[in-house]
């Protein structure tokens, strides 16, 4: 007499015995039947079914975009969701995220409201494509422009950068796109020595006297600027005044005005006027409404928002009452349902 033992994860072992007088055909049929039963059980075993992977596009090292993606990925209640898992992925920034969400390579991302608006309407620089698959989910925080120079450099306004070496942000990032747009408006984009690099790399090059200035478009305080202020006495340029005097706010009305408070960075003891764009959480239009609704329901709770603030103080701006602030493009259906229930819209 011969025997065979079959077992599966989570299933009780089953032992079948074959008598010598059982025909080979019948024995083969029994094995096929048992295999089918066990495979059917496996299909219903939720422990071994892989979760659907949702990619959340962040940004370059040293930027707040990546902190957003990492924070959502690591939040306990998000990790415990049964149907899908969130995977943070670095990127060049806002413009790359816009394109990847539109194509479906990213299910979620962080993108500036201005880029969502320009992209949806085919108004991106040198890009007439219409990115209509990118839908707003929530307002996150305001990202201001920051232009760092060394104290005593003689650079007092944006126009003083002519002939200077300037870090302008990663190619493909929101920082780079906004720098190009603002500097072009100011008539200096083609009159500076442009260095496309991330914030941390720019701060290091600035400290090594390889740059005269570097531009950021991110929440404050920025770790890169803090790094730069540790090795040099720094100043922030009053680009808010430059924007006001040049008619920038009239040309691009989605930008808001603000001032970076005195004491935000070492040695900068006065408020510095600037402008900002709203940073948005966005989703691909094909992501289910239930998925978007469930994620918002996990993050926009007292505990979820406390987790976000624990990752970076910038996220104090994330509030239910401001959930759709700065959004001028269509909401994802799951987000619309959530914010309606919260009485925001």
For each residue, the residues with C-beta under 8 A, 3 or more apart:
1: 17 18 19 20
2: 17 18 20
3: 15 16 17 18
4: 15 16 18 31
5: 13 14 15
6: 13 14 16 34 35 38
7: 11 12 13 14
8: 11 38 41 42
9: 42 45 47 48
10: 45 47
11: 7 8 14 38 41
12: 7
13: 5 6 7
14: 5 6 7 11 34
15: 3 4 5
16: 3 4 6 30 31 34
17: 1 2 3
18: 1 2 3 4 22 27
19: 1 22
20: 1 2
21:
22: 18 19 26 27
23: 26 27
24: 27 28
25: 28 29
26: 22 23 29 30
27: 18 22 23 24 30 31
28: 24 25 31 32
29: 25 26 32 33
30: 16 26 27 33 34
31: 4 16 27 28 34 35
32: 28 29 35 36
33: 29 30 36 37
34: 6 14 16 30 31 37 38
35: 6 31 32 38 39
36: 32 33 39 40
37: 33 34 40 41
38: 6 8 11 34 35 41 42
39: 35 36 42 43
40: 36 37 43 44
41: 8 11 37 38 44 45
42: 8 9 38 39 45 48
43: 39 40 49
44: 40 41
45: 9 10 41 42 48 49
46: 49 82
47: 9 10
48: 9 42 45
49: 43 45 46
50:
51: 81 82 83 84 85
52: 83 84 85
53: 84 85 87
54: 84 85 86 87 107 108 287 291
55: 87 89 105 106 107 108
56: 69 72 73 86 87 88 89 106 107 108 109
57: 65 69 89 91 96 97 100 101 106 108 109 110
58: 63 65 66 67 68 69 70 88 89 90 91 109 110
59: 63 64 65 66 69 90 91 92 93 94 97 110 173
60: 63 65 66 90 91 92 93 170 173 198 199
61: 66 90 198 199 200
62: 198 199 200 203 222 223 224
63: 58 59 60 66 67 93 173 175 198 199 218
64: 59 67 68 141 143 218 219 222 279 312 314
65: 57 58 59 60 68 69 91 93 94 97 110 218 279
66: 58 59 60 61 63 69 70 88 90
67: 58 63 64 70 71 311 312 314
68: 58 64 65 71 72 110 140 279 281 315
69: 56 57 58 59 65 66 72 73 88 89 90 109 110
70: 58 66 67 73 74 88 311
71: 67 68 74 75 307 308 311 312 315
72: 56 68 69 75 78 86 88 108 295 299
73: 56 69 70 78 79 86 87 88
74: 70 71 78 79
75: 71 72 78 79 298 299 304 307 308
76: 79 80
77: 80 81 298 303 304
78: 72 73 74 75 81 86 295 298 299
79: 73 74 75 76 85 86
80: 76 77
81: 51 77 78 84 85 294 295 298
82: 46 51
83: 51 52 291
84: 51 52 53 54 81 291
85: 51 52 53 54 79 81
86: 54 56 72 73 78 79 108 295
87: 53 54 55 56 73
88: 56 58 66 69 70 72 73
89: 55 56 57 58 69 106
90: 58 59 60 61 66 69
91: 57 58 59 60 65 96 97 100 106 109 172
92: 59 60 95 96 170 171 172 173 176
93: 59 60 63 65 96 97 169 170 172 173 174 175 176
94: 59 65 97 98 110 111 112 115 173 174 175 177
95: 92 98 99 115 124 172 173 174 176 177
96: 57 91 92 93 99 100 172 173
97: 57 59 65 91 93 94 100 101 106 109 110 111 282
98: 94 95 101 102 109 111 115 116 119 131 134 282
99: 95 96 102 103 131
100: 57 91 96 97 103 105 106 109
101: 57 97 98 104 105 106 107 108 109 111 131 133 134 282 283 284
102: 98 99 119 131 132 133 134 284
103: 99 100 133
104: 101 107 133 284 286
105: 55 100 101
106: 55 56 57 89 91 97 100 101 109 284
107: 54 55 56 101 104 283 284 287
108: 54 55 56 57 72 86 101 137 281 282 283 284 287 295
109: 56 57 58 69 91 97 98 100 101 106 281 282
110: 57 58 59 65 68 69 94 97 140 279 280 281 282
111: 94 97 98 101 115 116 134 174 279 280 282
112: 94 115 116 143 174 178 217 277 278 279 280
113: 116 117 136 254 277 278 279 280 326 327 328 329
114: 117 118 178 252 254 255 277 278
115: 94 95 98 111 112 118 119 124 174 177
116: 98 111 112 113 119 120 131 134 136 280 282 329
117: 113 114 120 121 123 254 328 329
118: 114 115 121 123 124
119: 98 102 115 116 122 123 124 127 129 130 131 134
120: 116 117 130 131 132 134 329
121: 117 118 130
122: 119 127 128 129 130
123: 117 118 119
124: 95 115 118 119 127 128 129 177
125: 177 180 181
126:
127: 119 122 124
128: 122 124
129: 119 122 124
130: 119 120 121 122
131: 98 99 101 102 116 119 120 134
132: 102 120 285
133: 101 102 103 104 284 285 286
134: 98 101 102 111 116 119 120 131 282 283 284 285 329
135: 282 283 284 285 329 330 331 332 335
136: 113 116 280 281 282 324 327 329 330 331 332 335
137: 108 280 281 282 283 292 296 331 332 334 335
138: 280 281 296 300 318 323 324 335 339
139: 278 279 280 281 317 318 322 323 324 325 326 327
140: 68 110 278 279 280 281 315 317 318
141: 64 219 278 279 314 315 317 318
142: 219 256 258 276 277 278 279 317 326
143: 64 112 174 217 218 219 276 277 278 279
144: 217 218 219 220 258 260 274 275 276
145: 178 182 215 216 217 239 274 275 276
146: 215 216 217 218 220 222 225 236 260 274
147: 158 213 214 215 216 236 237 239
148: 206 213 214 215 216 225 228 234 235 236 237
149: 153 155 212 213 234 235 236 237
150: 153 206 212 232 233 234 235
151: 232 233 234 235 267
152: 233
153: 149 150 212 213 235
154: 160
155: 149 160 161 164 212 213 235 237
156: 160 237
157: 160 237 238 241 242
158: 147 161 182 183 186 188 237 239 242
159: 162 186 187 188 242
160: 154 155 156 157 164
161: 155 158 164 166 183 188 191 192 212 213
162: 159 188 191 192
163: 191 192 193
164: 155 160 161 192 193 212 213
165: 192 193 195 210 211 212 213
166: 161 192 193 194 195 211 212 213 214 215
167: 195 197 201 202 205 206 211 213 214 215
168: 175 176 179 180 183 194 195 196 214 215
169: 93 173 174 175 176 178 179 196 197 198 199 202 215 216 217
170: 60 92 93 173 175 176 196 197 198
171: 92 176 196
172: 91 92 93 95 96 176
173: 59 60 63 92 93 94 95 96 169 170 176 177 198
174: 93 94 95 111 112 115 143 169 177 178 217 277
175: 63 93 94 168 169 170 178 179 199 215 216 217 218
176: 92 93 95 168 169 170 171 172 173 179 180 196
177: 94 95 115 124 125 173 174 180 181
178: 112 114 145 169 174 175 181 182 217 277
179: 168 169 175 176 182 183 215 217
180: 125 168 176 177 183 184 189
181: 125 177 178 184 185 252
182: 145 158 178 179 185 186 239 243 248
183: 158 161 168 179 180 186 188 189 192
184: 180 181 187 189
185: 181 182 246 248 251
186: 158 159 182 183 189 242 246
187: 159 184 191
188: 158 159 161 162 183 191 192
189: 180 183 184 186 192 194
190:
191: 161 162 163 187 188
192: 161 162 163 164 165 166 183 188 189
193: 163 164 165 166
194: 166 168 189
195: 165 166 167 168 202 205 211
196: 168 169 170 171 176
197: 167 169 170 201 202 205
198: 60 61 62 63 169 170 173 201 202
199: 60 61 62 63 169 175 202 203 214 216 218 222 223 224
200: 61 62 203 204 223 224 227
201: 167 197 198 204 205
202: 167 169 195 197 198 199 205 206 211 214 216 224
203: 62 199 200 206 207 214 224 225 227 228
204: 200 201 207 208 227
205: 167 195 197 201 202 208 210 211 214
206: 148 150 167 202 203 209 210 211 213 214 228 232
207: 203 204 227 228 231 232
208: 204 205
209: 206
210: 165 205 206
211: 165 166 167 195 202 205 206 214
212: 149 150 153 155 161 164 165 166
213: 147 148 149 153 155 161 164 165 166 167 206 237
214: 147 148 166 167 168 199 202 203 205 206 211 224 228
215: 145 146 147 148 166 167 168 169 175 179
216: 145 146 147 148 169 175 199 202 222 224 225
217: 112 143 144 145 146 169 174 175 178 179 277
218: 63 64 65 143 144 146 175 199 222
219: 64 141 142 143 144 222 279 312 314
220: 144 146 225 260 264 265 314
221: 225 226 264 265
222: 62 64 146 199 216 218 219 225 226
223: 62 199 200 226 227
224: 62 199 200 202 203 214 216 227 228
225: 146 148 203 216 220 221 222 228 229 234 265
226: 221 222 223 229 230 265 266
227: 200 203 204 207 223 224 230 231
228: 148 203 206 207 214 224 225 231 232 234
229: 225 226 232 233 234 265 266 267 268
230: 226 227 266
231: 207 227 228
232: 150 151 206 207 228 229
233: 150 151 152 229 267
234: 148 149 150 151 225 228 229 265 266 267 268
235: 148 149 150 151 153 155 267 268
236: 146 147 148 149 260 265 268 272 274
237: 147 148 149 155 156 157 158 213 242 272
238: 157 241 242 272 273 274
239: 145 147 158 182 242 243 273 274 275
240: 243 244 257 258 259 272 273 274 275
241: 157 238 244 245 273
242: 157 158 159 186 237 238 239 245 246 248
243: 182 239 240 246 248 249 255 275
244: 240 241 248 249 257 273
245: 241 242
246: 185 186 242 243
247: 250 251
248: 182 185 242 243 244 251 252 255 275
249: 243 244 252 253 255 257 275
250: 247 253
251: 185 247 248
252: 114 181 248 249 255
253: 249 250
254: 113 114 117 277 278 326 328
255: 114 243 248 249 252 275 276 277
256: 142 275 276 277 278 326
257: 240 244 249 273 274 275 276
258: 142 144 240 273 274 275 276
259: 240 271 272 273 274
260: 144 146 220 236 264 265 268 271 272 274
261: 264 271
262: 268 269 270 271
263: 268 269
264: 220 221 260 261 268
265: 220 221 225 226 229 234 236 260 268
266: 226 229 230 234
267: 151 229 233 234 235
268: 229 234 235 236 260 262 263 264 265 272
269: 262 263
270: 262
271: 259 260 261 262
272: 236 237 238 240 259 260 268
273: 238 239 240 241 244 257 258 259
274: 144 145 146 236 238 239 240 257 258 259 260
275: 144 145 239 240 243 248 249 255 256 257 258
276: 142 143 144 145 255 256 257 258
277: 112 113 114 142 143 174 178 217 254 255 256 326
278: 112 113 114 139 140 141 142 143 254 256 325 326 327
279: 64 65 68 110 111 112 113 139 140 141 142 143 219
280: 110 111 112 113 116 136 137 138 139 140 326 327
281: 68 108 109 110 136 137 138 139 140
282: 97 98 101 108 109 110 111 116 134 135 136 137 332
283: 101 107 108 134 135 137 287 292 332 334 335
284: 101 102 104 106 107 108 133 134 135 287
285: 132 133 134 135 332
286: 104 133
287: 54 107 108 283 284 291 292 332 334
288: 291 292 334
289: 292 293 332 333 334 337
290: 293 294 334
291: 54 83 84 287 288 294 295 334
292: 137 283 287 288 289 295 296 332 333 334 335 338
293: 289 290 296 297 334 335 337 338
294: 81 290 291 297 298
295: 72 78 81 86 108 291 292 298 299
296: 137 138 292 293 299 300 334 335 338
297: 293 294 300 301 338
298: 75 77 78 81 294 295 301 304
299: 72 75 78 295 296 304 305 308
300: 138 296 297 304 305 318 320 323 338 342
301: 297 298 304 305
302: 305 306
303: 77 306 307
304: 75 77 298 299 300 301 307 308
305: 299 300 301 302 308 309 315 318 319
306: 302 303 309 310
307: 71 75 303 304 310 311
308: 71 75 299 304 305 311 312 315 318
309: 305 306 312 313 315 316 318
310: 306 307
311: 67 70 71 307 308 315
312: 64 67 71 219 308 309 315
313: 309 316
314: 64 67 141 219 220 317
315: 68 71 140 141 305 308 309 311 312 318
316: 309 313
317: 139 140 141 142 314 322
318: 138 139 140 141 300 305 308 309 315 322
319: 305 322 323
320: 300 323 342 344
321: 344
322: 139 317 318 319 325
323: 138 139 300 319 320 338 339 342 344
324: 136 138 139 327 331 339 344 345
325: 139 278 322
326: 113 139 142 254 256 277 278 280
327: 113 136 139 278 280 324 331
328: 113 117 254
329: 113 116 117 120 134 135 136
330: 135 136
331: 135 136 137 324 327 335 336 339 345
332: 135 136 137 282 283 285 287 289 292 335 336
333: 289 292 336 337
334: 137 283 287 288 289 290 291 292 293 296 337 338
335: 135 136 137 138 283 292 293 296 331 332 338 339
336: 331 332 333 339 340 345
337: 289 293 333 334 340 341
338: 292 293 296 297 300 323 334 335 341 342
339: 138 323 324 331 335 336 342 344 345
340: 336 337 343 344 345
341: 337 338
342: 300 320 323 338 339
343: 340
344: 320 321 323 324 339 340
345: 324 331 336 339 340
